[in-house]
């Protein structure tokens, strides 16, 4: 699932990355590699039939590295706070196992047949989270000795063996996406941690012969094409400038100088993919984009939906957040005379401060 322009598992990995030497994913290798992208990680290993079996698979893969400590984290908890992770690691100096926990604040009831059977005292009760921190060899030994698959978290194995488990403060923001409503809540949390940055872009290219017409990543059938150093996709160029502008990163010429032969006749999709990657590098995400193509001909409306889909694909956002529309200048000016096509774009990018 995508969350703010990144897969959920990628956010979880980024939360851990500053605190660990290796990331060892467990699960479907192709899906995980695609989701983690440029985030450095060890080759994923297949999971098992239970959570317990999956964790053991990850631990066994780490044996050649002989780590002293290991953190076990749910990929569905994307925003583990840095201070919480630092607290876990620090607590390993005095314990072999440490887990983050949040005191239960709600009144607890035990139900029976849809009716309340009893009120359960909440004193000394905690909601347990991940990542959980352990001495590596001890956790591996416990997994090798217990293959029941009953452990819903790794601290359970320490409890069953009569070994102590220390508690450190968890965080209400470190909740696990389990139900559809959790996903909406996580999106709201992501929004509150960032501020909107608005960018605008504008570009113009001349129409001429012997060129194909690329507009917003789509090859549009027309007798003329746009002239330029790259494929001259005026819609994508304006959108790139809007994204770069929202991040105060200059314009498209700064990142892809027309003086460099590398970009001669280049597919402008590469430029937009670069702009999107730059947003992700800043731990931000694109909220929505709006592109207006300004020309008398060709007609844009027959191709607008295909353009929206292509831009959404390049930005890795839902197509519902992409607008492509067209207007004319009532035959006034260079666009009105059919000498060229102009485009303007607006974008909202959420960036952490």
C-alpha positions in Angstrom: 0.0 0.0 0.0 1.2 3.5 -0.8 1.3 6.2 1.9 2.4 9.7 1.0 4.1 8.6 -2.2 6.0 5.7 -0.6 5.1 2.1 0.2 4.3 1.6 3.9 7.2 -0.8 4.3 9.6 1.9 2.9 8.6 4.3 5.7 9.2 1.6 8.3 12.6 0.9 6.8 13.5 4.6 6.8 12.6 4.9 10.4 15.1 2.1 11.3 17.8 3.0 8.9 19.7 5.6 11.0 19.9 3.3 14.0 21.0 0.0 12.5 23.8 -1.5 10.4 21.7 -3.8 8.3 18.1 -4.1 7.2 17.0 -7.7 6.7 13.5 -7.8 5.1 11.5 -11.0 5.2 8.8 -11.8 2.7 8.2 -11.7 -1.1 11.6 -10.7 -2.6 10.3 -9.1 -5.8 7.6 -7.0 -4.0 10.0 -5.9 -1.2 12.8 -5.0 -3.5 10.4 -2.9 -5.6 8.9 -1.2 -2.5 12.2 -0.4 -0.8 13.8 0.9 -4.0 17.0 2.9 -3.3 16.9 2.1 0.5 19.9 0.0 1.3 18.9 -3.5 2.5 20.1 -7.1 2.5 18.4 -9.5 0.0 14.9 -10.4 1.3 14.4 -14.0 2.5 11.1 -15.8 2.2 8.8 -15.8 5.2 7.0 -18.7 6.9 3.5 -19.8 7.6 3.5 -17.8 10.9 5.0 -14.6 12.1 7.3 -16.6 14.4 8.6 -18.7 11.4 9.1 -15.5 9.4 11.2 -13.9 12.2 13.3 -17.0 12.5 14.0 -16.9 8.8 15.3 -13.4 9.2 17.4 -14.3 12.2 19.0 -17.2 10.4 19.9 -15.0 7.4 21.7 -12.7 9.8 23.9 -15.5 11.3 26.9 -14.8 9.0 27.0 -11.2 10.2 27.1 -12.3 13.9 25.4 -9.2 15.3 25.3 -8.5 19.0 21.8 -7.1 18.9 18.7 -7.2 16.6 15.6 -5.1 16.3 12.4 -6.9 15.1 9.9 -4.5 13.5 6.5 -4.8 11.9 6.5 -3.4 8.3 3.0 -2.1 9.0 4.3 0.3 11.6 5.7 3.0 9.4 6.5 5.8 11.8 8.4 4.5 14.8 9.8 7.7 16.5 13.6 8.0 16.5 13.6 8.8 20.3 11.8 5.6 21.0 14.2 3.5 18.9 17.2 5.2 20.7 15.6 4.4 24.0 15.2 0.7 23.1 18.9 0.4 22.1 20.1 2.2 25.2 18.1 -0.1 27.4 19.9 -3.2 26.0 22.8 -2.2 28.2 20.8 -3.5 31.2 18.5 -6.1 29.7 18.6 -8.9 27.1 15.1 -8.0 25.8 13.4 -4.6 25.6 10.0 -3.8 24.2 8.2 -0.5 23.7 4.8 -0.3 25.5 2.0 2.2 26.0 -0.1 2.0 29.2 -3.7 1.1 28.6 -5.8 4.2 29.2 -9.3 2.9 28.3 -11.6 0.9 30.5 -11.5 -2.8 29.5 -14.5 -5.0 29.3 -14.7 -8.8 28.7 -17.5 -9.7 26.4 -19.7 -12.8 26.2 -22.3 -13.3 23.5 -22.4 -9.6 22.7 -22.9 -8.6 26.4 -20.5 -7.3 29.0 -19.4 -10.1 31.2 -16.9 -8.3 33.4 -14.8 -5.2 33.8 -11.1 -6.0 33.6 -8.7 -4.0 35.8 -6.3 -2.1 33.6 -3.6 -1.5 36.2 -0.2 -2.5 34.9 -1.6 -3.4 31.5 0.3 -2.2 28.4 -0.2 -2.2 24.6 3.0 -3.6 23.2 4.6 -2.3 20.0 7.6 -2.9 17.8 10.5 -2.6 17.1 11.5 -4.9 19.9 15.2 -5.2 20.8 17.1 -8.3 21.8 20.5 -9.8 22.2 20.8 -11.6 18.9 22.1 -15.0 19.9 19.6 -15.4 22.8 16.7 -14.7 20.5 17.9 -17.0 17.8 18.4 -19.8 20.4 14.9 -19.4 21.7 13.4 -19.5 18.1 15.4 -22.6 17.3 14.0 -24.3 20.5 10.4 -23.3 19.9 8.7 -24.0 16.6 5.1 -23.9 17.8 4.3 -20.7 15.9 2.3 -19.3 18.8 4.5 -16.2 19.4 2.6 -13.1 18.3 5.7 -11.1 19.3 9.2 -12.1 20.1 9.1 -11.1 23.8 6.7 -14.1 24.2 9.6 -16.5 23.7 11.6 -14.8 26.5 8.5 -14.9 28.8 8.0 -18.7 28.1 11.7 -19.3 28.9 11.4 -17.4 32.2 13.7 -14.6 31.0 13.2 -11.0 31.9 11.8 -8.4 29.4 12.3 -4.7 30.0 9.7 -2.1 29.1 10.5 1.3 27.6 8.0 4.0 26.6 6.2 3.4 23.3 4.3 6.1 21.3 0.7 6.5 20.3 1.9 7.5 16.8 3.6 4.1 16.4 0.4 2.2 15.7 0.1 -0.7 13.3 -2.0 -0.5 10.1 -4.4 -3.4 10.6 -7.9 -2.1 9.5 -8.9 0.2 6.7 -9.6 3.0 9.1 -6.0 2.8 10.4 -4.7 3.7 6.9 -6.8 6.9 6.9 -5.5 7.7 10.4 -1.9 7.2 9.3 -2.4 9.5 6.3 -3.7 12.2 8.7 -0.6 11.7 10.9 1.7 12.0 7.9 0.0 15.3 7.0 0.4 16.8 10.4 4.2 16.1 10.4 4.7 18.2 7.2 3.9 21.6 5.7 2.4 22.2 2.2 4.8 23.8 -0.3 3.1 25.2 -3.5 5.0 25.4 -6.8 4.1 26.7 -10.2 5.7 26.1 -13.6 5.5 27.5 -17.1 7.0 26.4 -20.4 6.8 27.0 -24.1 8.0 25.1 -27.2 7.8 25.9 -30.9 5.8 23.7 -33.2 7.8 22.4 -36.2 8.0 19.5 -38.7 9.9 16.2 -38.4 9.2 15.8 -34.7 6.7 13.7 -32.8 4.4 15.5 -30.4 4.9 14.4 -26.8 2.5 16.0 -24.3 2.4 14.9 -20.6 4.2 11.7 -21.5 1.8 10.7 -24.3 2.6 10.5 -28.0 -0.2 12.6 -29.6 -0.9 12.1 -33.3 -0.3 15.4 -35.1 1.4 16.7 -38.2 3.8 18.8 -36.2 5.9 18.2 -33.1 7.6 20.4 -30.5 11.1 21.6 -31.0 13.6 21.4 -28.1 16.8 19.8 -26.9 14.9 16.9 -25.3 11.6 15.5 -26.6 10.2 19.0 -25.7 7.3 17.7 -23.7 6.0 21.1 -22.6 3.5 19.7 -20.1 6.1 17.6 -18.2 8.6 20.4 -18.3 6.2 22.8 -16.7 5.3 20.2 -14.1 8.9 19.6 -13.3 9.5 23.3 -12.8 6.5 23.4 -10.4 7.9 20.5 -8.3 11.4 21.9 -8.3 10.0 25.3 -7.4 8.0 23.9 -4.5 11.2 22.5 -3.0 13.2 25.7 -3.9 15.4 23.5 -6.1 15.7 25.8 -9.1 14.3 24.8 -12.5 14.6 22.0 -14.9 17.5 23.6 -16.7 19.5 23.5 -13.5 19.1 19.7 -13.2 19.1 18.9 -16.9 21.1 21.6 -18.8 20.2 21.9 -22.5 23.9 22.4 -23.2 24.6 18.7 -22.3 24.3 16.2 -25.2 23.2 13.6 -22.6 19.7 15.1 -22.7 19.4 15.5 -26.5 16.1 14.0 -27.6 15.7 12.5 -24.1 12.4 11.2 -22.9 11.0 13.9 -20.5 9.6 11.1 -18.3 13.1 10.8 -16.9 13.0 14.4 -15.8 9.7 13.9 -14.0 10.9 10.7 -12.3 13.9 12.7 -11.1 11.7 15.4 -9.6 9.5 12.8 -7.9 12.6 11.0 -6.5 13.9 14.3 -5.1 10.7 14.8 -3.2 11.0 11.3 -1.7 14.6 12.0 -0.8 13.4 14.9 1.3 10.9 12.6 3.0 8.1 14.4 1.3 5.3 13.5 -1.0 3.3 15.0 -3.9 -0.3 15.7 -2.9 -1.7 16.7 -6.3 -0.8 18.3 -9.6 -2.7 20.4 -12.1 -1.4 20.9 -15.7 -3.0 23.2 -18.3 -2.0 22.9 -21.9 -2.5 26.1 -24.0 -3.0 25.6 -27.7 -5.5 25.8 -30.6 -4.5 22.4 -32.0 -4.4 19.5 -31.5 -7.5 18.8 -29.4 -6.3 17.7 -25.9 -9.5 16.2 -24.5 -9.3 12.9 -26.4 -5.9 12.3 -24.8 -6.4 13.8 -21.4 -7.2 10.6 -19.5 -4.2 8.9 -20.9 -2.0 11.8 -19.9 -3.4 11.8 -16.4 -2.6 8.1 -16.1 0.9 8.6 -17.4 1.7 11.4 -15.0 0.2 9.5 -12.1 2.4 6.5 -13.0 5.6 8.7 -13.1 4.8 10.4 -9.8 3.5 7.2 -8.1 0.3 8.9 -6.9 -3.3 8.1 -7.5 -4.7 9.3 -10.8 -7.5 11.1 -8.9 -4.8 13.6 -7.7 -3.7 14.4 -11.3 -5.5 17.0 -13.4 -4.7 17.7 -17.1 -6.8 20.2 -19.0 -6.5 22.5 -22.0 -7.5 26.0 -23.0 -7.0 28.3 -26.0 -6.0 32.0 -26.3 -8.9 32.7 -28.6 -6.5 32.7 -31.5 -4.4 35.5 -30.0 -0.6 35.3 -29.7 1.8 32.6 -30.7 -0.4 29.8 -29.4 -3.4 31.3 -31.1 -1.5 31.4 -34.4 -0.5 27.7 -34.0 3.2 28.6 -33.7 3.8 26.7 -30.5 2.3 25.2 -27.4 2.5 26.6 -23.8 1.8 24.8 -20.5 1.4 25.9 -16.9 1.4 23.7 -13.9 0.7 23.9 -10.2 1.6 21.3 -7.5 1.3 20.9 -3.8 4.2 19.0 -2.1 4.2 18.1 1.6 7.7 18.4 3.1 9.0 18.0 6.7 10.4 21.2 8.2 
